Each structure stands twice: as C-alpha cells, then as structure tokens.
Amino acid sequence: MPMLAGRISRDENLREMLLSAGIGEMRATLAIPYMYFLPRSSDPYTQGVMTIVEGLQRMLRDRGAPLALDGGLGTQTAQYLAAIVPDWSDHTWASLYGAVMVSQRRFATVPPLAGIGLGTSATGDLLASPVSWLLGGAALYWFFLRDPEGGRARAQRISGGARRVGRSARAAWQGARKEWR
C-alpha cells in the first residue's frame, strides 16, 4: 500500500506542475501518464505529449523565448530546452518541467523589424501589412474589374449580351421540356 500512496502523491505533484504551466484540469489529467516518459521515446503527436510541450512552451515564453503555443516539439522549442537542460532528451518530461520551473535563465526577445512588412519572412510579414493588401486590391481592380472602354460601351455590351443569353436560355429550357414529355 505505501507504493500506491507514493504514486498518488507524485501524480498530484505532476498535476500541480502542469496546472502552474497553464494547462487546464482535464488536459492535465490526460497528460500525467506521459510525464514519466523520455522525450526521445514518446510519440510527439499524441495529445498528452503535445499538452506537455505546450506547457513547456508557455513557461519558456514567460522567460522571453519567442515560441508559438502549438504543442509541437520543433527545432525552436528544442533549442530553448537545450539552453536550460543540455541533454534534455535523456530526462523525463517531469524532470524537464522541474528544470524549467527552477531555472533562472531569461531569453532576450528580439523586437520585430520596423517598416511595412519586410521582416523575417518574405511572405508572412508582407501579407500581414495593410499597405500590401491595399496595393493588391488596386492591382486586382486595375487588371480585372476596370473598364478600359468607358461606361457607355460596357453598358451596351452588357445589355446586348443579356438579351442573347436570355433567348438562348429560354430556347434551351423549352427544348429540355419537350424531351421530358
């Protein structure tokens, strides 16, 4: 019986670790069994491991690491974990949590580049810029929507086309109706 009581108290400590990392009660319950695994021996795409990694990403972000909270164990997350625990893949998830929690290491955040959106990636920041959306909309209008002939020629073209389309559509409908009879 003492072994069972010891495991329960360890599970409660793991729950407290996960809750302090910002993981909710339900997700913490699902992630506790994975806390005993090594990162190199666990599947990074299981929900429990993704929850654990998301908690680690939250704690690393609190220390200044510019990480996305996606729960994926990518190269950036691995680099920041290696800065705190150099051989991080040889430790259990629980010991990684403990090491990150007691670590005094702070990471310097890099401010984004100023400008109209030519920052770290050519397309990601460019698409986030309102100026690029405005220029793209103007280009779409210029090439596809504007009328180079003027309003009068366009009105004649539309009205003539509408009559022809109407007559041919009516004839097609009447022909189809005769086939069904």
PERADA-V685855 format. One record per residue. N is the residue number from 0. SS is DSSP state (H for helix, E for strand, L for the rest). PHI is phi in radians with two decimals (* if undefined). OMEGA is omega in whole degrees, 0 to 359 (999 if undefined). Layout:
N_SS_PHI_OMEGA + N_SS_PHI_OMEGA
This chain:
0_L_*_181 + 1_H_-1.11_179 + 2_H_-1.15_178 + 3_H_-1.13_179 + 4_H_-1.14_177 + 5_H_-1.13_179 + 6_H_-1.18_179 + 7_H_-1.11_181 + 8_H_-1.18_176 + 9_H_-1.15_178 + 10_H_-1.10_178 + 11_H_-1.17_176 + 12_H_-1.15_177 + 13_H_-1.13_177 + 14_H_-1.07_179 + 15_H_-1.12_177 + 16_H_-1.08_181 + 17_H_-1.15_179 + 18_H_-1.16_179 + 19_H_-1.24_177 + 20_L_-1.47_178 + 21_L_1.68_177 + 22_L_-1.54_182 + 23_L_-1.29_183 + 24_H_-1.02_184 + 25_H_-1.13_181 + 26_H_-1.19_177 + 27_H_-1.14_178 + 28_H_-1.07_180 + 29_H_-1.26_185 + 30_H_-1.57_185 + 31_H_-0.99_180 + 32_H_-1.06_181 + 33_H_-1.37_181 + 34_H_-1.17_180 + 35_H_-1.52_183 + 36_L_-1.52_171 + 37_E_-1.49_178 + 38_H_-1.05_182 + 39_H_-1.31_180 + 40_H_-1.88_180 + 41_L_-1.96_179 + 42_L_-1.35_184 + 43_L_-1.23_183 + 44_L_-1.78_175 + 45_L_-1.33_185 + 46_H_-1.09_180 + 47_H_-1.12_180 + 48_H_-1.21_178 + 49_H_-1.12_176 + 50_H_-1.16_179 + 51_H_-1.10_180 + 52_H_-1.14_177 + 53_H_-1.09_176 + 54_H_-1.11_176 + 55_H_-1.11_178 + 56_H_-1.11_177 + 57_H_-1.09_181 + 58_H_-1.17_178 + 59_H_-1.21_176 + 60_H_-1.15_176 + 61_H_-1.12_179 + 62_L_-1.66_173 + 63_L_1.83_180 + 64_L_-1.33_180 + 65_L_-1.43_182 + 66_L_-1.93_172 + 67_L_-1.41_178 + 68_L_-1.60_183 + 69_L_-1.85_180 + 70_L_1.38_179 + 71_L_-1.59_180 + 72_L_-1.58_181 + 73_L_-1.54_183 + 74_H_-1.18_180 + 75_H_-1.15_179 + 76_H_-1.08_179 + 77_H_-1.12_179 + 78_H_-1.15_180 + 79_H_-1.25_174 + 80_H_-1.16_179 + 81_H_-1.17_177 + 82_H_-1.22_179 + 83_H_-1.62_179 + 84_L_-2.16_186 + 85_L_-1.02_179 + 86_L_-1.85_190 + 87_H_-1.13_183 + 88_H_-1.33_178 + 89_H_-1.65_180 + 90_L_-1.96_177 + 91_E_-1.29_177 + 92_H_-1.06_180 + 93_H_-1.12_179 + 94_H_-1.22_174 + 95_H_-1.13_177 + 96_H_-1.04_180 + 97_H_-1.09_180 + 98_H_-1.15_180 + 99_H_-1.22_181 + 100_H_-1.17_183 + 101_H_-1.59_182 + 102_L_-1.19_176 + 103_L_-1.72_184 + 104_L_-1.21_176 + 105_L_-2.04_179 + 106_L_-1.89_179 + 107_L_-1.38_178 + 108_L_-1.51_180 + 109_L_-1.70_179 + 110_L_-1.21_179 + 111_L_-1.16_180 + 112_L_-1.21_179 + 113_L_-1.37_178 + 114_L_2.37_183 + 115_L_-1.74_173 + 116_L_2.04_176 + 117_L_-1.90_186 + 118_L_-1.55_189 + 119_L_-1.32_179 + 120_L_-2.15_186 + 121_L_-1.21_183 + 122_L_-1.76_185 + 123_H_-1.10_181 + 124_H_-1.37_179 + 125_H_-1.17_180 + 126_H_-1.30_179 + 127_H_-1.48_184 + 128_L_-1.46_178 + 129_H_-1.17_179 + 130_H_-1.16_179 + 131_H_-1.17_176 + 132_H_-1.14_179 + 133_H_-1.14_179 + 134_H_-1.16_177 + 135_H_-1.12_178 + 136_H_-1.13_178 + 137_H_-1.14_178 + 138_H_-1.16_177 + 139_H_-1.07_178 + 140_H_-1.10_185 + 141_H_-1.10_185 + 142_H_-1.50_189 + 143_H_-2.07_189 + 144_H_-1.88_183 + 145_L_-1.29_181 + 146_L_-1.90_183 + 147_L_-1.25_183 + 148_L_-1.55_182 + 149_L_1.85_185 + 150_H_-1.20_184 + 151_H_-1.18_180 + 152_H_-1.14_179 + 153_H_-1.16_180 + 154_H_-1.11_178 + 155_H_-1.17_181 + 156_H_-1.15_181 + 157_H_-1.22_183 + 158_H_-1.18_178 + 159_H_-1.18_180 + 160_H_-1.20_181 + 161_H_-1.19_179 + 162_H_-1.16_181 + 163_H_-1.14_180 + 164_H_-1.14_180 + 165_H_-1.08_181 + 166_H_-1.18_182 + 167_H_-1.20_178 + 168_H_-1.18_179 + 169_H_-1.14_179 + 170_H_-1.16_178 + 171_H_-1.13_179 + 172_H_-1.15_180 + 173_H_-1.17_177 + 174_H_-1.16_179 + 175_H_-1.19_180 + 176_H_-1.15_179 + 177_H_-1.19_180 + 178_H_-1.17_183 + 179_H_-1.35_182 + 180_L_-1.40_999
